[in-house]
Amino acid sequence: MSDSSKYEFKIIREACEGEIEAKKSRFIASVFPCRTEDEARAFIDAVKKRHYDARHNCFAMRFIENSKVLERFSDDGEPQGTAGKPMLDILKGNDLCDLCAVVTRYFGGTLLGTGGLVRAYSDALKEALSSAELNGLIIPLNKGKIISVSSDYSFINRVKYQAERSGLFPCGEEYTEKCKLSYVVPEADSSAFVKTMTDMSAGKAEVNTESSVLFGLDSKNKIVLY
C-alpha cells in the first residue's frame, strides 16, 4: 500500500471488454468494477472459468481502502514484468480505481518477446478502456459535501434558484413544518454556499454540512454519489 494524497479518481460504471491480435495470439481484456479484493478475486476466477482453455489470465487491480491505494497484479506464468505490471501502470496512468482488469491470452504459436508481450497486454487493456470511454462508462469523481438547508417555505424558492444558478445537484427533499433541501456541493465551493445561504436568509435558515462524498456525472449528466 502507498499513501494516497488525494481522493479524486475515476471509476467504471459497468464491465467492459477489448480484444487485439498479435502474431496470431489473441489478447482479450475484461474489466470489472469492484470495491474489494474479494470481489476482484471472484471476477478473476470467473474469467478463468470462462476462458478455461487459455494459456494465461494476467490481472491488475486497484482499490481505495482506508484512504490508501491497494494494488495487486500477476503475470500468471508470463515472463516477469511483461503483463500484470504494465496493466497496472495503465490503470494508474488513467487514475482508475475500484476495478480489476484481466487480460486473457490464447497463444498463437509465435513467441512475442518481452517487448512484444508488454505491448500486447497493454494494447488489449487500452482497447477495453477506450470502449468504456466511448460508451460513457468512465466517470471522474471529485470531493464534495452534502449540505442541507432547512427553512420555512417562503425562502425555499430562493434556495432552489441559487442552487440551480450555481450548478449544484439536488440529492434530497423533506417537507414537514419546514422544508429541507439537500445538495451536493463541490468541496471547494462548500464554505461559500453555506455563507450565501446564511446571508440570504439573514441567519433564519438552518444550514448544515451533513457528510463528505465523492461525486461525478454519468453519461446522461446524472449525479453519481460514491
PyMOL CGO cylinders between C-alpha atoms (Angstrom):
from pymol import cmd
from pymol.cgo import CYLINDER

trace = [
    CYLINDER, 0.00, 0.00, 0.00, 1.05, 3.58, -0.65, 0.3, 1, 1, 1, 1, 1, 1,
    CYLINDER, 1.05, 3.58, -0.65, -0.38, 6.72, 0.87, 0.3, 1, 1, 1, 1, 1, 1,
    CYLINDER, -0.38, 6.72, 0.87, -2.95, 8.48, -1.30, 0.3, 1, 1, 1, 1, 1, 1,
    CYLINDER, -2.95, 8.48, -1.30, -2.61, 12.25, -1.09, 0.3, 1, 1, 1, 1, 1, 1,
    CYLINDER, -2.61, 12.25, -1.09, -5.83, 12.82, -2.97, 0.3, 1, 1, 1, 1, 1, 1,
    CYLINDER, -5.83, 12.82, -2.97, -9.16, 11.08, -3.11, 0.3, 1, 1, 1, 1, 1, 1,
    CYLINDER, -9.16, 11.08, -3.11, -10.22, 12.10, -6.60, 0.3, 1, 1, 1, 1, 1, 1,
    CYLINDER, -10.22, 12.10, -6.60, -10.06, 9.25, -9.08, 0.3, 1, 1, 1, 1, 1, 1,
    CYLINDER, -10.06, 9.25, -9.08, -12.04, 7.65, -11.89, 0.3, 1, 1, 1, 1, 1, 1,
    CYLINDER, -12.04, 7.65, -11.89, -14.29, 4.61, -11.81, 0.3, 1, 1, 1, 1, 1, 1,
    CYLINDER, -14.29, 4.61, -11.81, -16.00, 2.49, -14.43, 0.3, 1, 1, 1, 1, 1, 1,
    CYLINDER, -16.00, 2.49, -14.43, -19.75, 2.05, -14.06, 0.3, 1, 1, 1, 1, 1, 1,
    CYLINDER, -19.75, 2.05, -14.06, -20.07, -1.26, -15.92, 0.3, 1, 1, 1, 1, 1, 1,
    CYLINDER, -20.07, -1.26, -15.92, -17.95, -4.13, -17.16, 0.3, 1, 1, 1, 1, 1, 1,
    CYLINDER, -17.95, -4.13, -17.16, -16.19, -3.66, -20.49, 0.3, 1, 1, 1, 1, 1, 1,
    CYLINDER, -16.19, -3.66, -20.49, -14.02, -5.70, -22.86, 0.3, 1, 1, 1, 1, 1, 1,
    CYLINDER, -14.02, -5.70, -22.86, -11.49, -5.24, -25.63, 0.3, 1, 1, 1, 1, 1, 1,
    CYLINDER, -11.49, -5.24, -25.63, -9.51, -7.58, -27.84, 0.3, 1, 1, 1, 1, 1, 1,
    CYLINDER, -9.51, -7.58, -27.84, -6.43, -7.44, -30.05, 0.3, 1, 1, 1, 1, 1, 1,
    CYLINDER, -6.43, -7.44, -30.05, -4.38, -9.97, -32.01, 0.3, 1, 1, 1, 1, 1, 1,
    CYLINDER, -4.38, -9.97, -32.01, -0.59, -10.07, -32.07, 0.3, 1, 1, 1, 1, 1, 1,
    CYLINDER, -0.59, -10.07, -32.07, 1.17, -12.69, -34.25, 0.3, 1, 1, 1, 1, 1, 1,
    CYLINDER, 1.17, -12.69, -34.25, -1.91, -14.92, -34.09, 0.3, 1, 1, 1, 1, 1, 1,
    CYLINDER, -1.91, -14.92, -34.09, -2.13, -14.74, -30.27, 0.3, 1, 1, 1, 1, 1, 1,
    CYLINDER, -2.13, -14.74, -30.27, -5.46, -13.38, -29.02, 0.3, 1, 1, 1, 1, 1, 1,
    CYLINDER, -5.46, -13.38, -29.02, -5.43, -10.97, -26.07, 0.3, 1, 1, 1, 1, 1, 1,
    CYLINDER, -5.43, -10.97, -26.07, -8.86, -10.41, -24.51, 0.3, 1, 1, 1, 1, 1, 1,
    CYLINDER, -8.86, -10.41, -24.51, -9.16, -7.71, -21.84, 0.3, 1, 1, 1, 1, 1, 1,
    CYLINDER, -9.16, -7.71, -21.84, -12.03, -7.88, -19.34, 0.3, 1, 1, 1, 1, 1, 1,
    CYLINDER, -12.03, -7.88, -19.34, -12.51, -5.01, -16.88, 0.3, 1, 1, 1, 1, 1, 1,
    CYLINDER, -12.51, -5.01, -16.88, -14.93, -5.06, -13.98, 0.3, 1, 1, 1, 1, 1, 1,
    CYLINDER, -14.93, -5.06, -13.98, -15.87, -2.52, -11.27, 0.3, 1, 1, 1, 1, 1, 1,
    CYLINDER, -15.87, -2.52, -11.27, -15.34, -3.85, -7.75, 0.3, 1, 1, 1, 1, 1, 1,
    CYLINDER, -15.34, -3.85, -7.75, -14.82, -2.34, -4.31, 0.3, 1, 1, 1, 1, 1, 1,
    CYLINDER, -14.82, -2.34, -4.31, -12.87, -5.10, -2.53, 0.3, 1, 1, 1, 1, 1, 1,
    CYLINDER, -12.87, -5.10, -2.53, -10.13, -7.59, -3.25, 0.3, 1, 1, 1, 1, 1, 1,
    CYLINDER, -10.13, -7.59, -3.25, -12.57, -10.45, -2.60, 0.3, 1, 1, 1, 1, 1, 1,
    CYLINDER, -12.57, -10.45, -2.60, -14.83, -9.13, -5.37, 0.3, 1, 1, 1, 1, 1, 1,
    CYLINDER, -14.83, -9.13, -5.37, -11.82, -8.84, -7.68, 0.3, 1, 1, 1, 1, 1, 1,
    CYLINDER, -11.82, -8.84, -7.68, -10.68, -12.39, -6.93, 0.3, 1, 1, 1, 1, 1, 1,
    CYLINDER, -10.68, -12.39, -6.93, -14.18, -13.68, -7.68, 0.3, 1, 1, 1, 1, 1, 1,
    CYLINDER, -14.18, -13.68, -7.68, -14.10, -11.84, -11.01, 0.3, 1, 1, 1, 1, 1, 1,
    CYLINDER, -14.10, -11.84, -11.01, -10.67, -13.30, -11.86, 0.3, 1, 1, 1, 1, 1, 1,
    CYLINDER, -10.67, -13.30, -11.86, -11.97, -16.80, -11.08, 0.3, 1, 1, 1, 1, 1, 1,
    CYLINDER, -11.97, -16.80, -11.08, -15.00, -16.21, -13.31, 0.3, 1, 1, 1, 1, 1, 1,
    CYLINDER, -15.00, -16.21, -13.31, -12.79, -15.09, -16.20, 0.3, 1, 1, 1, 1, 1, 1,
    CYLINDER, -12.79, -15.09, -16.20, -10.54, -18.12, -15.76, 0.3, 1, 1, 1, 1, 1, 1,
    CYLINDER, -10.54, -18.12, -15.76, -13.57, -20.38, -15.78, 0.3, 1, 1, 1, 1, 1, 1,
    CYLINDER, -13.57, -20.38, -15.78, -14.92, -18.75, -18.94, 0.3, 1, 1, 1, 1, 1, 1,
    CYLINDER, -14.92, -18.75, -18.94, -11.52, -18.98, -20.65, 0.3, 1, 1, 1, 1, 1, 1,
    CYLINDER, -11.52, -18.98, -20.65, -10.53, -22.34, -19.17, 0.3, 1, 1, 1, 1, 1, 1,
    CYLINDER, -10.53, -22.34, -19.17, -8.59, -23.30, -22.31, 0.3, 1, 1, 1, 1, 1, 1,
    CYLINDER, -8.59, -23.30, -22.31, -6.44, -20.14, -22.40, 0.3, 1, 1, 1, 1, 1, 1,
    CYLINDER, -6.44, -20.14, -22.40, -2.76, -20.26, -21.51, 0.3, 1, 1, 1, 1, 1, 1,
    CYLINDER, -2.76, -20.26, -21.51, -2.64, -17.11, -19.36, 0.3, 1, 1, 1, 1, 1, 1,
    CYLINDER, -2.64, -17.11, -19.36, -5.06, -14.89, -17.42, 0.3, 1, 1, 1, 1, 1, 1,
    CYLINDER, -5.06, -14.89, -17.42, -2.99, -11.96, -16.18, 0.3, 1, 1, 1, 1, 1, 1,
    CYLINDER, -2.99, -11.96, -16.18, -4.53, -9.31, -13.95, 0.3, 1, 1, 1, 1, 1, 1,
    CYLINDER, -4.53, -9.31, -13.95, -4.14, -5.92, -12.27, 0.3, 1, 1, 1, 1, 1, 1,
    CYLINDER, -4.14, -5.92, -12.27, -6.39, -4.34, -9.65, 0.3, 1, 1, 1, 1, 1, 1,
    CYLINDER, -6.39, -4.34, -9.65, -6.58, -1.05, -7.73, 0.3, 1, 1, 1, 1, 1, 1,
    CYLINDER, -6.58, -1.05, -7.73, -8.74, -0.02, -4.77, 0.3, 1, 1, 1, 1, 1, 1,
    CYLINDER, -8.74, -0.02, -4.77, -9.15, 2.85, -2.36, 0.3, 1, 1, 1, 1, 1, 1,
    CYLINDER, -9.15, 2.85, -2.36, -9.09, 1.31, 1.10, 0.3, 1, 1, 1, 1, 1, 1,
    CYLINDER, -9.09, 1.31, 1.10, -8.90, 3.35, 4.31, 0.3, 1, 1, 1, 1, 1, 1,
    CYLINDER, -8.90, 3.35, 4.31, -7.64, 6.41, 2.41, 0.3, 1, 1, 1, 1, 1, 1,
    CYLINDER, -7.64, 6.41, 2.41, -4.85, 4.38, 0.80, 0.3, 1, 1, 1, 1, 1, 1,
    CYLINDER, -4.85, 4.38, 0.80, -4.40, 2.78, -2.60, 0.3, 1, 1, 1, 1, 1, 1,
    CYLINDER, -4.40, 2.78, -2.60, -4.28, -1.02, -2.64, 0.3, 1, 1, 1, 1, 1, 1,
    CYLINDER, -4.28, -1.02, -2.64, -2.69, -2.55, -5.76, 0.3, 1, 1, 1, 1, 1, 1,
    CYLINDER, -2.69, -2.55, -5.76, -2.23, -6.15, -6.89, 0.3, 1, 1, 1, 1, 1, 1,
    CYLINDER, -2.23, -6.15, -6.89, -1.07, -7.71, -10.17, 0.3, 1, 1, 1, 1, 1, 1,
    CYLINDER, -1.07, -7.71, -10.17, 0.00, -11.05, -11.63, 0.3, 1, 1, 1, 1, 1, 1,
    CYLINDER, 0.00, -11.05, -11.63, 1.86, -12.19, -14.76, 0.3, 1, 1, 1, 1, 1, 1,
    CYLINDER, 1.86, -12.19, -14.76, 0.23, -15.65, -14.47, 0.3, 1, 1, 1, 1, 1, 1,
    CYLINDER, 0.23, -15.65, -14.47, 3.16, -17.51, -15.97, 0.3, 1, 1, 1, 1, 1, 1,
    CYLINDER, 3.16, -17.51, -15.97, 4.30, -14.90, -18.49, 0.3, 1, 1, 1, 1, 1, 1,
    CYLINDER, 4.30, -14.90, -18.49, 7.89, -13.58, -18.11, 0.3, 1, 1, 1, 1, 1, 1,
    CYLINDER, 7.89, -13.58, -18.11, 8.13, -11.33, -15.07, 0.3, 1, 1, 1, 1, 1, 1,
    CYLINDER, 8.13, -11.33, -15.07, 7.14, -7.73, -15.71, 0.3, 1, 1, 1, 1, 1, 1,
    CYLINDER, 7.14, -7.73, -15.71, 5.57, -8.32, -19.14, 0.3, 1, 1, 1, 1, 1, 1,
    CYLINDER, 5.57, -8.32, -19.14, 1.85, -8.38, -18.25, 0.3, 1, 1, 1, 1, 1, 1,
    CYLINDER, 1.85, -8.38, -18.25, 0.49, -7.54, -14.81, 0.3, 1, 1, 1, 1, 1, 1,
    CYLINDER, 0.49, -7.54, -14.81, 2.76, -4.57, -14.07, 0.3, 1, 1, 1, 1, 1, 1,
    CYLINDER, 2.76, -4.57, -14.07, 2.24, -2.87, -17.46, 0.3, 1, 1, 1, 1, 1, 1,
    CYLINDER, 2.24, -2.87, -17.46, -1.51, -3.33, -16.99, 0.3, 1, 1, 1, 1, 1, 1,
    CYLINDER, -1.51, -3.33, -16.99, -1.32, -1.79, -13.53, 0.3, 1, 1, 1, 1, 1, 1,
    CYLINDER, -1.32, -1.79, -13.53, 0.65, 1.14, -14.92, 0.3, 1, 1, 1, 1, 1, 1,
    CYLINDER, 0.65, 1.14, -14.92, -2.16, 1.83, -17.39, 0.3, 1, 1, 1, 1, 1, 1,
    CYLINDER, -2.16, 1.83, -17.39, -4.77, 1.83, -14.62, 0.3, 1, 1, 1, 1, 1, 1,
    CYLINDER, -4.77, 1.83, -14.62, -2.59, 4.20, -12.58, 0.3, 1, 1, 1, 1, 1, 1,
    CYLINDER, -2.59, 4.20, -12.58, -1.89, 6.41, -15.58, 0.3, 1, 1, 1, 1, 1, 1,
    CYLINDER, -1.89, 6.41, -15.58, -5.63, 6.81, -16.15, 0.3, 1, 1, 1, 1, 1, 1,
    CYLINDER, -5.63, 6.81, -16.15, -6.32, 7.49, -12.44, 0.3, 1, 1, 1, 1, 1, 1,
    CYLINDER, -6.32, 7.49, -12.44, -8.65, 4.48, -12.33, 0.3, 1, 1, 1, 1, 1, 1,
    CYLINDER, -8.65, 4.48, -12.33, -9.53, 2.81, -9.03, 0.3, 1, 1, 1, 1, 1, 1,
    CYLINDER, -9.53, 2.81, -9.03, -12.00, 0.29, -7.64, 0.3, 1, 1, 1, 1, 1, 1,
    CYLINDER, -12.00, 0.29, -7.64, -11.70, -2.08, -10.55, 0.3, 1, 1, 1, 1, 1, 1,
    CYLINDER, -11.70, -2.08, -10.55, -9.98, -5.24, -11.73, 0.3, 1, 1, 1, 1, 1, 1,
    CYLINDER, -9.98, -5.24, -11.73, -8.61, -5.90, -15.21, 0.3, 1, 1, 1, 1, 1, 1,
    CYLINDER, -8.61, -5.90, -15.21, -7.86, -9.37, -16.58, 0.3, 1, 1, 1, 1, 1, 1,
    CYLINDER, -7.86, -9.37, -16.58, -6.17, -9.97, -19.94, 0.3, 1, 1, 1, 1, 1, 1,
    CYLINDER, -6.17, -9.97, -19.94, -6.57, -13.48, -21.28, 0.3, 1, 1, 1, 1, 1, 1,
    CYLINDER, -6.57, -13.48, -21.28, -4.07, -14.81, -23.81, 0.3, 1, 1, 1, 1, 1, 1,
    CYLINDER, -4.07, -14.81, -23.81, -4.71, -17.55, -26.32, 0.3, 1, 1, 1, 1, 1, 1,
    CYLINDER, -4.71, -17.55, -26.32, -1.27, -18.49, -27.62, 0.3, 1, 1, 1, 1, 1, 1,
    CYLINDER, -1.27, -18.49, -27.62, -0.94, -18.36, -31.39, 0.3, 1, 1, 1, 1, 1, 1,
    CYLINDER, -0.94, -18.36, -31.39, 2.26, -20.34, -31.74, 0.3, 1, 1, 1, 1, 1, 1,
    CYLINDER, 2.26, -20.34, -31.74, 4.74, -17.47, -32.17, 0.3, 1, 1, 1, 1, 1, 1,
    CYLINDER, 4.74, -17.47, -32.17, 6.79, -16.03, -29.31, 0.3, 1, 1, 1, 1, 1, 1,
    CYLINDER, 6.79, -16.03, -29.31, 6.46, -12.27, -28.95, 0.3, 1, 1, 1, 1, 1, 1,
    CYLINDER, 6.46, -12.27, -28.95, 9.47, -11.49, -26.79, 0.3, 1, 1, 1, 1, 1, 1,
    CYLINDER, 9.47, -11.49, -26.79, 9.30, -9.35, -23.66, 0.3, 1, 1, 1, 1, 1, 1,
    CYLINDER, 9.30, -9.35, -23.66, 8.71, -6.10, -25.53, 0.3, 1, 1, 1, 1, 1, 1,
    CYLINDER, 8.71, -6.10, -25.53, 6.02, -7.65, -27.68, 0.3, 1, 1, 1, 1, 1, 1,
    CYLINDER, 6.02, -7.65, -27.68, 4.24, -9.05, -24.63, 0.3, 1, 1, 1, 1, 1, 1,
    CYLINDER, 4.24, -9.05, -24.63, 4.28, -5.69, -22.83, 0.3, 1, 1, 1, 1, 1, 1,
    CYLINDER, 4.28, -5.69, -22.83, 2.78, -4.02, -25.89, 0.3, 1, 1, 1, 1, 1, 1,
    CYLINDER, 2.78, -4.02, -25.89, 0.15, -6.71, -26.42, 0.3, 1, 1, 1, 1, 1, 1,
    CYLINDER, 0.15, -6.71, -26.42, -1.10, -6.80, -22.84, 0.3, 1, 1, 1, 1, 1, 1,
    CYLINDER, -1.10, -6.80, -22.84, -1.07, -3.02, -22.67, 0.3, 1, 1, 1, 1, 1, 1,
    CYLINDER, -1.07, -3.02, -22.67, -2.85, -2.56, -26.00, 0.3, 1, 1, 1, 1, 1, 1,
    CYLINDER, -2.85, -2.56, -26.00, -5.58, -5.06, -25.08, 0.3, 1, 1, 1, 1, 1, 1,
    CYLINDER, -5.58, -5.06, -25.08, -6.35, -3.20, -21.87, 0.3, 1, 1, 1, 1, 1, 1,
    CYLINDER, -6.35, -3.20, -21.87, -6.23, 0.16, -23.66, 0.3, 1, 1, 1, 1, 1, 1,
    CYLINDER, -6.23, 0.16, -23.66, -8.76, -1.20, -26.16, 0.3, 1, 1, 1, 1, 1, 1,
    CYLINDER, -8.76, -1.20, -26.16, -11.16, -2.12, -23.35, 0.3, 1, 1, 1, 1, 1, 1,
    CYLINDER, -11.16, -2.12, -23.35, -10.76, 1.26, -21.66, 0.3, 1, 1, 1, 1, 1, 1,
    CYLINDER, -10.76, 1.26, -21.66, -11.25, 3.10, -24.96, 0.3, 1, 1, 1, 1, 1, 1,
    CYLINDER, -11.25, 3.10, -24.96, -14.52, 1.23, -25.41, 0.3, 1, 1, 1, 1, 1, 1,
    CYLINDER, -14.52, 1.23, -25.41, -15.56, 2.19, -21.87, 0.3, 1, 1, 1, 1, 1, 1,
    CYLINDER, -15.56, 2.19, -21.87, -14.68, 5.84, -22.53, 0.3, 1, 1, 1, 1, 1, 1,
    CYLINDER, -14.68, 5.84, -22.53, -16.58, 5.84, -25.82, 0.3, 1, 1, 1, 1, 1, 1,
    CYLINDER, -16.58, 5.84, -25.82, -19.69, 4.47, -24.10, 0.3, 1, 1, 1, 1, 1, 1,
    CYLINDER, -19.69, 4.47, -24.10, -19.55, 6.92, -21.21, 0.3, 1, 1, 1, 1, 1, 1,
    CYLINDER, -19.55, 6.92, -21.21, -18.67, 4.28, -18.62, 0.3, 1, 1, 1, 1, 1, 1,
    CYLINDER, -18.67, 4.28, -18.62, -15.67, 6.08, -17.11, 0.3, 1, 1, 1, 1, 1, 1,
    CYLINDER, -15.67, 6.08, -17.11, -16.63, 8.68, -14.51, 0.3, 1, 1, 1, 1, 1, 1,
    CYLINDER, -16.63, 8.68, -14.51, -14.23, 11.11, -12.79, 0.3, 1, 1, 1, 1, 1, 1,
    CYLINDER, -14.23, 11.11, -12.79, -15.05, 11.56, -9.11, 0.3, 1, 1, 1, 1, 1, 1,
    CYLINDER, -15.05, 11.56, -9.11, -14.47, 14.74, -7.15, 0.3, 1, 1, 1, 1, 1, 1,
    CYLINDER, -14.47, 14.74, -7.15, -14.62, 15.67, -3.48, 0.3, 1, 1, 1, 1, 1, 1,
    CYLINDER, -14.62, 15.67, -3.48, -17.88, 17.18, -2.33, 0.3, 1, 1, 1, 1, 1, 1,
    CYLINDER, -17.88, 17.18, -2.33, -20.10, 17.93, 0.65, 0.3, 1, 1, 1, 1, 1, 1,
    CYLINDER, -20.10, 17.93, 0.65, -23.76, 17.21, 1.17, 0.3, 1, 1, 1, 1, 1, 1,
    CYLINDER, -23.76, 17.21, 1.17, -25.22, 20.42, 2.55, 0.3, 1, 1, 1, 1, 1, 1,
    CYLINDER, -25.22, 20.42, 2.55, -28.80, 20.80, 3.73, 0.3, 1, 1, 1, 1, 1, 1,
    CYLINDER, -28.80, 20.80, 3.73, -30.82, 23.99, 4.02, 0.3, 1, 1, 1, 1, 1, 1,
    CYLINDER, -30.82, 23.99, 4.02, -33.87, 23.96, 6.31, 0.3, 1, 1, 1, 1, 1, 1,
    CYLINDER, -33.87, 23.96, 6.31, -36.22, 26.92, 6.38, 0.3, 1, 1, 1, 1, 1, 1,
    CYLINDER, -36.22, 26.92, 6.38, -39.84, 27.96, 6.18, 0.3, 1, 1, 1, 1, 1, 1,
    CYLINDER, -39.84, 27.96, 6.18, -41.50, 27.73, 2.79, 0.3, 1, 1, 1, 1, 1, 1,
    CYLINDER, -41.50, 27.73, 2.79, -41.14, 31.43, 1.99, 0.3, 1, 1, 1, 1, 1, 1,
    CYLINDER, -41.14, 31.43, 1.99, -37.38, 31.03, 1.47, 0.3, 1, 1, 1, 1, 1, 1,
    CYLINDER, -37.38, 31.03, 1.47, -37.31, 27.77, -0.49, 0.3, 1, 1, 1, 1, 1, 1,
    CYLINDER, -37.31, 27.77, -0.49, -37.70, 29.20, -3.99, 0.3, 1, 1, 1, 1, 1, 1,
    CYLINDER, -37.70, 29.20, -3.99, -34.68, 31.43, -3.39, 0.3, 1, 1, 1, 1, 1, 1,
    CYLINDER, -34.68, 31.43, -3.39, -32.67, 28.40, -2.26, 0.3, 1, 1, 1, 1, 1, 1,
    CYLINDER, -32.67, 28.40, -2.26, -33.65, 26.47, -5.40, 0.3, 1, 1, 1, 1, 1, 1,
    CYLINDER, -33.65, 26.47, -5.40, -32.84, 29.42, -7.65, 0.3, 1, 1, 1, 1, 1, 1,
    CYLINDER, -32.84, 29.42, -7.65, -29.41, 29.98, -6.10, 0.3, 1, 1, 1, 1, 1, 1,
    CYLINDER, -29.41, 29.98, -6.10, -28.55, 26.28, -6.18, 0.3, 1, 1, 1, 1, 1, 1,
    CYLINDER, -28.55, 26.28, -6.18, -29.58, 25.95, -9.83, 0.3, 1, 1, 1, 1, 1, 1,
    CYLINDER, -29.58, 25.95, -9.83, -27.69, 29.11, -10.73, 0.3, 1, 1, 1, 1, 1, 1,
    CYLINDER, -27.69, 29.11, -10.73, -24.59, 27.65, -9.06, 0.3, 1, 1, 1, 1, 1, 1,
    CYLINDER, -24.59, 27.65, -9.06, -24.95, 24.35, -10.94, 0.3, 1, 1, 1, 1, 1, 1,
    CYLINDER, -24.95, 24.35, -10.94, -25.45, 22.30, -7.77, 0.3, 1, 1, 1, 1, 1, 1,
    CYLINDER, -25.45, 22.30, -7.77, -27.11, 18.90, -7.69, 0.3, 1, 1, 1, 1, 1, 1,
    CYLINDER, -27.11, 18.90, -7.69, -30.18, 18.22, -5.51, 0.3, 1, 1, 1, 1, 1, 1,
    CYLINDER, -30.18, 18.22, -5.51, -29.97, 14.97, -3.58, 0.3, 1, 1, 1, 1, 1, 1,
    CYLINDER, -29.97, 14.97, -3.58, -32.87, 15.13, -1.14, 0.3, 1, 1, 1, 1, 1, 1,
    CYLINDER, -32.87, 15.13, -1.14, -36.09, 16.92, -0.19, 0.3, 1, 1, 1, 1, 1, 1,
    CYLINDER, -36.09, 16.92, -0.19, -38.14, 16.77, 3.02, 0.3, 1, 1, 1, 1, 1, 1,
    CYLINDER, -38.14, 16.77, 3.02, -41.40, 18.64, 3.53, 0.3, 1, 1, 1, 1, 1, 1,
    CYLINDER, -41.40, 18.64, 3.53, -42.77, 18.90, 7.06, 0.3, 1, 1, 1, 1, 1, 1,
    CYLINDER, -42.77, 18.90, 7.06, -43.41, 22.05, 9.07, 0.3, 1, 1, 1, 1, 1, 1,
    CYLINDER, -43.41, 22.05, 9.07, -40.31, 23.34, 7.36, 0.3, 1, 1, 1, 1, 1, 1,
    CYLINDER, -40.31, 23.34, 7.36, -38.71, 22.43, 4.09, 0.3, 1, 1, 1, 1, 1, 1,
    CYLINDER, -38.71, 22.43, 4.09, -35.31, 20.76, 3.98, 0.3, 1, 1, 1, 1, 1, 1,
    CYLINDER, -35.31, 20.76, 3.98, -33.36, 20.68, 0.71, 0.3, 1, 1, 1, 1, 1, 1,
    CYLINDER, -33.36, 20.68, 0.71, -30.03, 18.88, 0.34, 0.3, 1, 1, 1, 1, 1, 1,
    CYLINDER, -30.03, 18.88, 0.34, -27.40, 19.50, -2.32, 0.3, 1, 1, 1, 1, 1, 1,
    CYLINDER, -27.40, 19.50, -2.32, -24.09, 18.01, -3.41, 0.3, 1, 1, 1, 1, 1, 1,
    CYLINDER, -24.09, 18.01, -3.41, -21.61, 20.90, -3.38, 0.3, 1, 1, 1, 1, 1, 1,
    CYLINDER, -21.61, 20.90, -3.38, -18.01, 20.69, -4.65, 0.3, 1, 1, 1, 1, 1, 1,
    CYLINDER, -18.01, 20.69, -4.65, -15.71, 20.81, -1.64, 0.3, 1, 1, 1, 1, 1, 1,
    CYLINDER, -15.71, 20.81, -1.64, -14.01, 23.99, -2.83, 0.3, 1, 1, 1, 1, 1, 1,
    CYLINDER, -14.01, 23.99, -2.83, -17.39, 25.78, -3.01, 0.3, 1, 1, 1, 1, 1, 1,
    CYLINDER, -17.39, 25.78, -3.01, -18.95, 24.44, 0.19, 0.3, 1, 1, 1, 1, 1, 1,
    CYLINDER, -18.95, 24.44, 0.19, -17.96, 27.26, 2.56, 0.3, 1, 1, 1, 1, 1, 1,
    CYLINDER, -17.96, 27.26, 2.56, -19.17, 29.89, 0.09, 0.3, 1, 1, 1, 1, 1, 1,
    CYLINDER, -19.17, 29.89, 0.09, -22.50, 28.10, -0.33, 0.3, 1, 1, 1, 1, 1, 1,
    CYLINDER, -22.50, 28.10, -0.33, -23.04, 27.91, 3.43, 0.3, 1, 1, 1, 1, 1, 1,
    CYLINDER, -23.04, 27.91, 3.43, -22.27, 31.64, 3.75, 0.3, 1, 1, 1, 1, 1, 1,
    CYLINDER, -22.27, 31.64, 3.75, -24.54, 32.56, 0.85, 0.3, 1, 1, 1, 1, 1, 1,
    CYLINDER, -24.54, 32.56, 0.85, -27.48, 30.62, 2.28, 0.3, 1, 1, 1, 1, 1, 1,
    CYLINDER, -27.48, 30.62, 2.28, -26.92, 32.05, 5.74, 0.3, 1, 1, 1, 1, 1, 1,
    CYLINDER, -26.92, 32.05, 5.74, -26.62, 35.62, 4.45, 0.3, 1, 1, 1, 1, 1, 1,
    CYLINDER, -26.62, 35.62, 4.45, -29.60, 35.34, 2.09, 0.3, 1, 1, 1, 1, 1, 1,
    CYLINDER, -29.60, 35.34, 2.09, -31.85, 34.17, 4.92, 0.3, 1, 1, 1, 1, 1, 1,
    CYLINDER, -31.85, 34.17, 4.92, -30.44, 36.68, 7.41, 0.3, 1, 1, 1, 1, 1, 1,
    CYLINDER, -30.44, 36.68, 7.41, -29.50, 33.72, 9.59, 0.3, 1, 1, 1, 1, 1, 1,
    CYLINDER, -29.50, 33.72, 9.59, -33.03, 32.29, 9.67, 0.3, 1, 1, 1, 1, 1, 1,
    CYLINDER, -33.03, 32.29, 9.67, -32.24, 29.21, 7.59, 0.3, 1, 1, 1, 1, 1, 1,
    CYLINDER, -32.24, 29.21, 7.59, -30.53, 26.25, 9.23, 0.3, 1, 1, 1, 1, 1, 1,
    CYLINDER, -30.53, 26.25, 9.23, -27.57, 25.30, 7.03, 0.3, 1, 1, 1, 1, 1, 1,
    CYLINDER, -27.57, 25.30, 7.03, -25.73, 22.07, 7.85, 0.3, 1, 1, 1, 1, 1, 1,
    CYLINDER, -25.73, 22.07, 7.85, -22.83, 20.20, 6.29, 0.3, 1, 1, 1, 1, 1, 1,
    CYLINDER, -22.83, 20.20, 6.29, -24.02, 16.61, 6.69, 0.3, 1, 1, 1, 1, 1, 1,
    CYLINDER, -24.02, 16.61, 6.69, -21.28, 14.48, 5.13, 0.3, 1, 1, 1, 1, 1, 1,
    CYLINDER, -21.28, 14.48, 5.13, -18.35, 14.28, 2.74, 0.3, 1, 1, 1, 1, 1, 1,
    CYLINDER, -18.35, 14.28, 2.74, -18.79, 12.39, -0.53, 0.3, 1, 1, 1, 1, 1, 1,
    CYLINDER, -18.79, 12.39, -0.53, -17.19, 11.64, -3.84, 0.3, 1, 1, 1, 1, 1, 1,
    CYLINDER, -17.19, 11.64, -3.84, -19.39, 12.52, -6.79, 0.3, 1, 1, 1, 1, 1, 1,
    CYLINDER, -19.39, 12.52, -6.79, -19.42, 12.56, -10.56, 0.3, 1, 1, 1, 1, 1, 1,
    CYLINDER, -19.42, 12.56, -10.56, -21.73, 12.71, -13.55, 0.3, 1, 1, 1, 1, 1, 1,
    CYLINDER, -21.73, 12.71, -13.55, -22.70, 9.75, -15.72, 0.3, 1, 1, 1, 1, 1, 1,
    CYLINDER, -22.70, 9.75, -15.72, -23.18, 9.82, -19.50, 0.3, 1, 1, 1, 1, 1, 1,
    CYLINDER, -23.18, 9.82, -19.50, -26.73, 11.17, -19.02, 0.3, 1, 1, 1, 1, 1, 1,
    CYLINDER, -26.73, 11.17, -19.02, -25.47, 14.01, -16.82, 0.3, 1, 1, 1, 1, 1, 1,
    CYLINDER, -25.47, 14.01, -16.82, -26.99, 12.46, -13.71, 0.3, 1, 1, 1, 1, 1, 1,
    CYLINDER, -26.99, 12.46, -13.71, -25.28, 12.68, -10.35, 0.3, 1, 1, 1, 1, 1, 1,
    CYLINDER, -25.28, 12.68, -10.35, -23.34, 9.66, -9.08, 0.3, 1, 1, 1, 1, 1, 1,
    CYLINDER, -23.34, 9.66, -9.08, -22.57, 9.52, -5.36, 0.3, 1, 1, 1, 1, 1, 1,
    CYLINDER, -22.57, 9.52, -5.36, -19.74, 7.31, -4.23, 0.3, 1, 1, 1, 1, 1, 1,
]
cmd.load_cgo(trace, "trace")
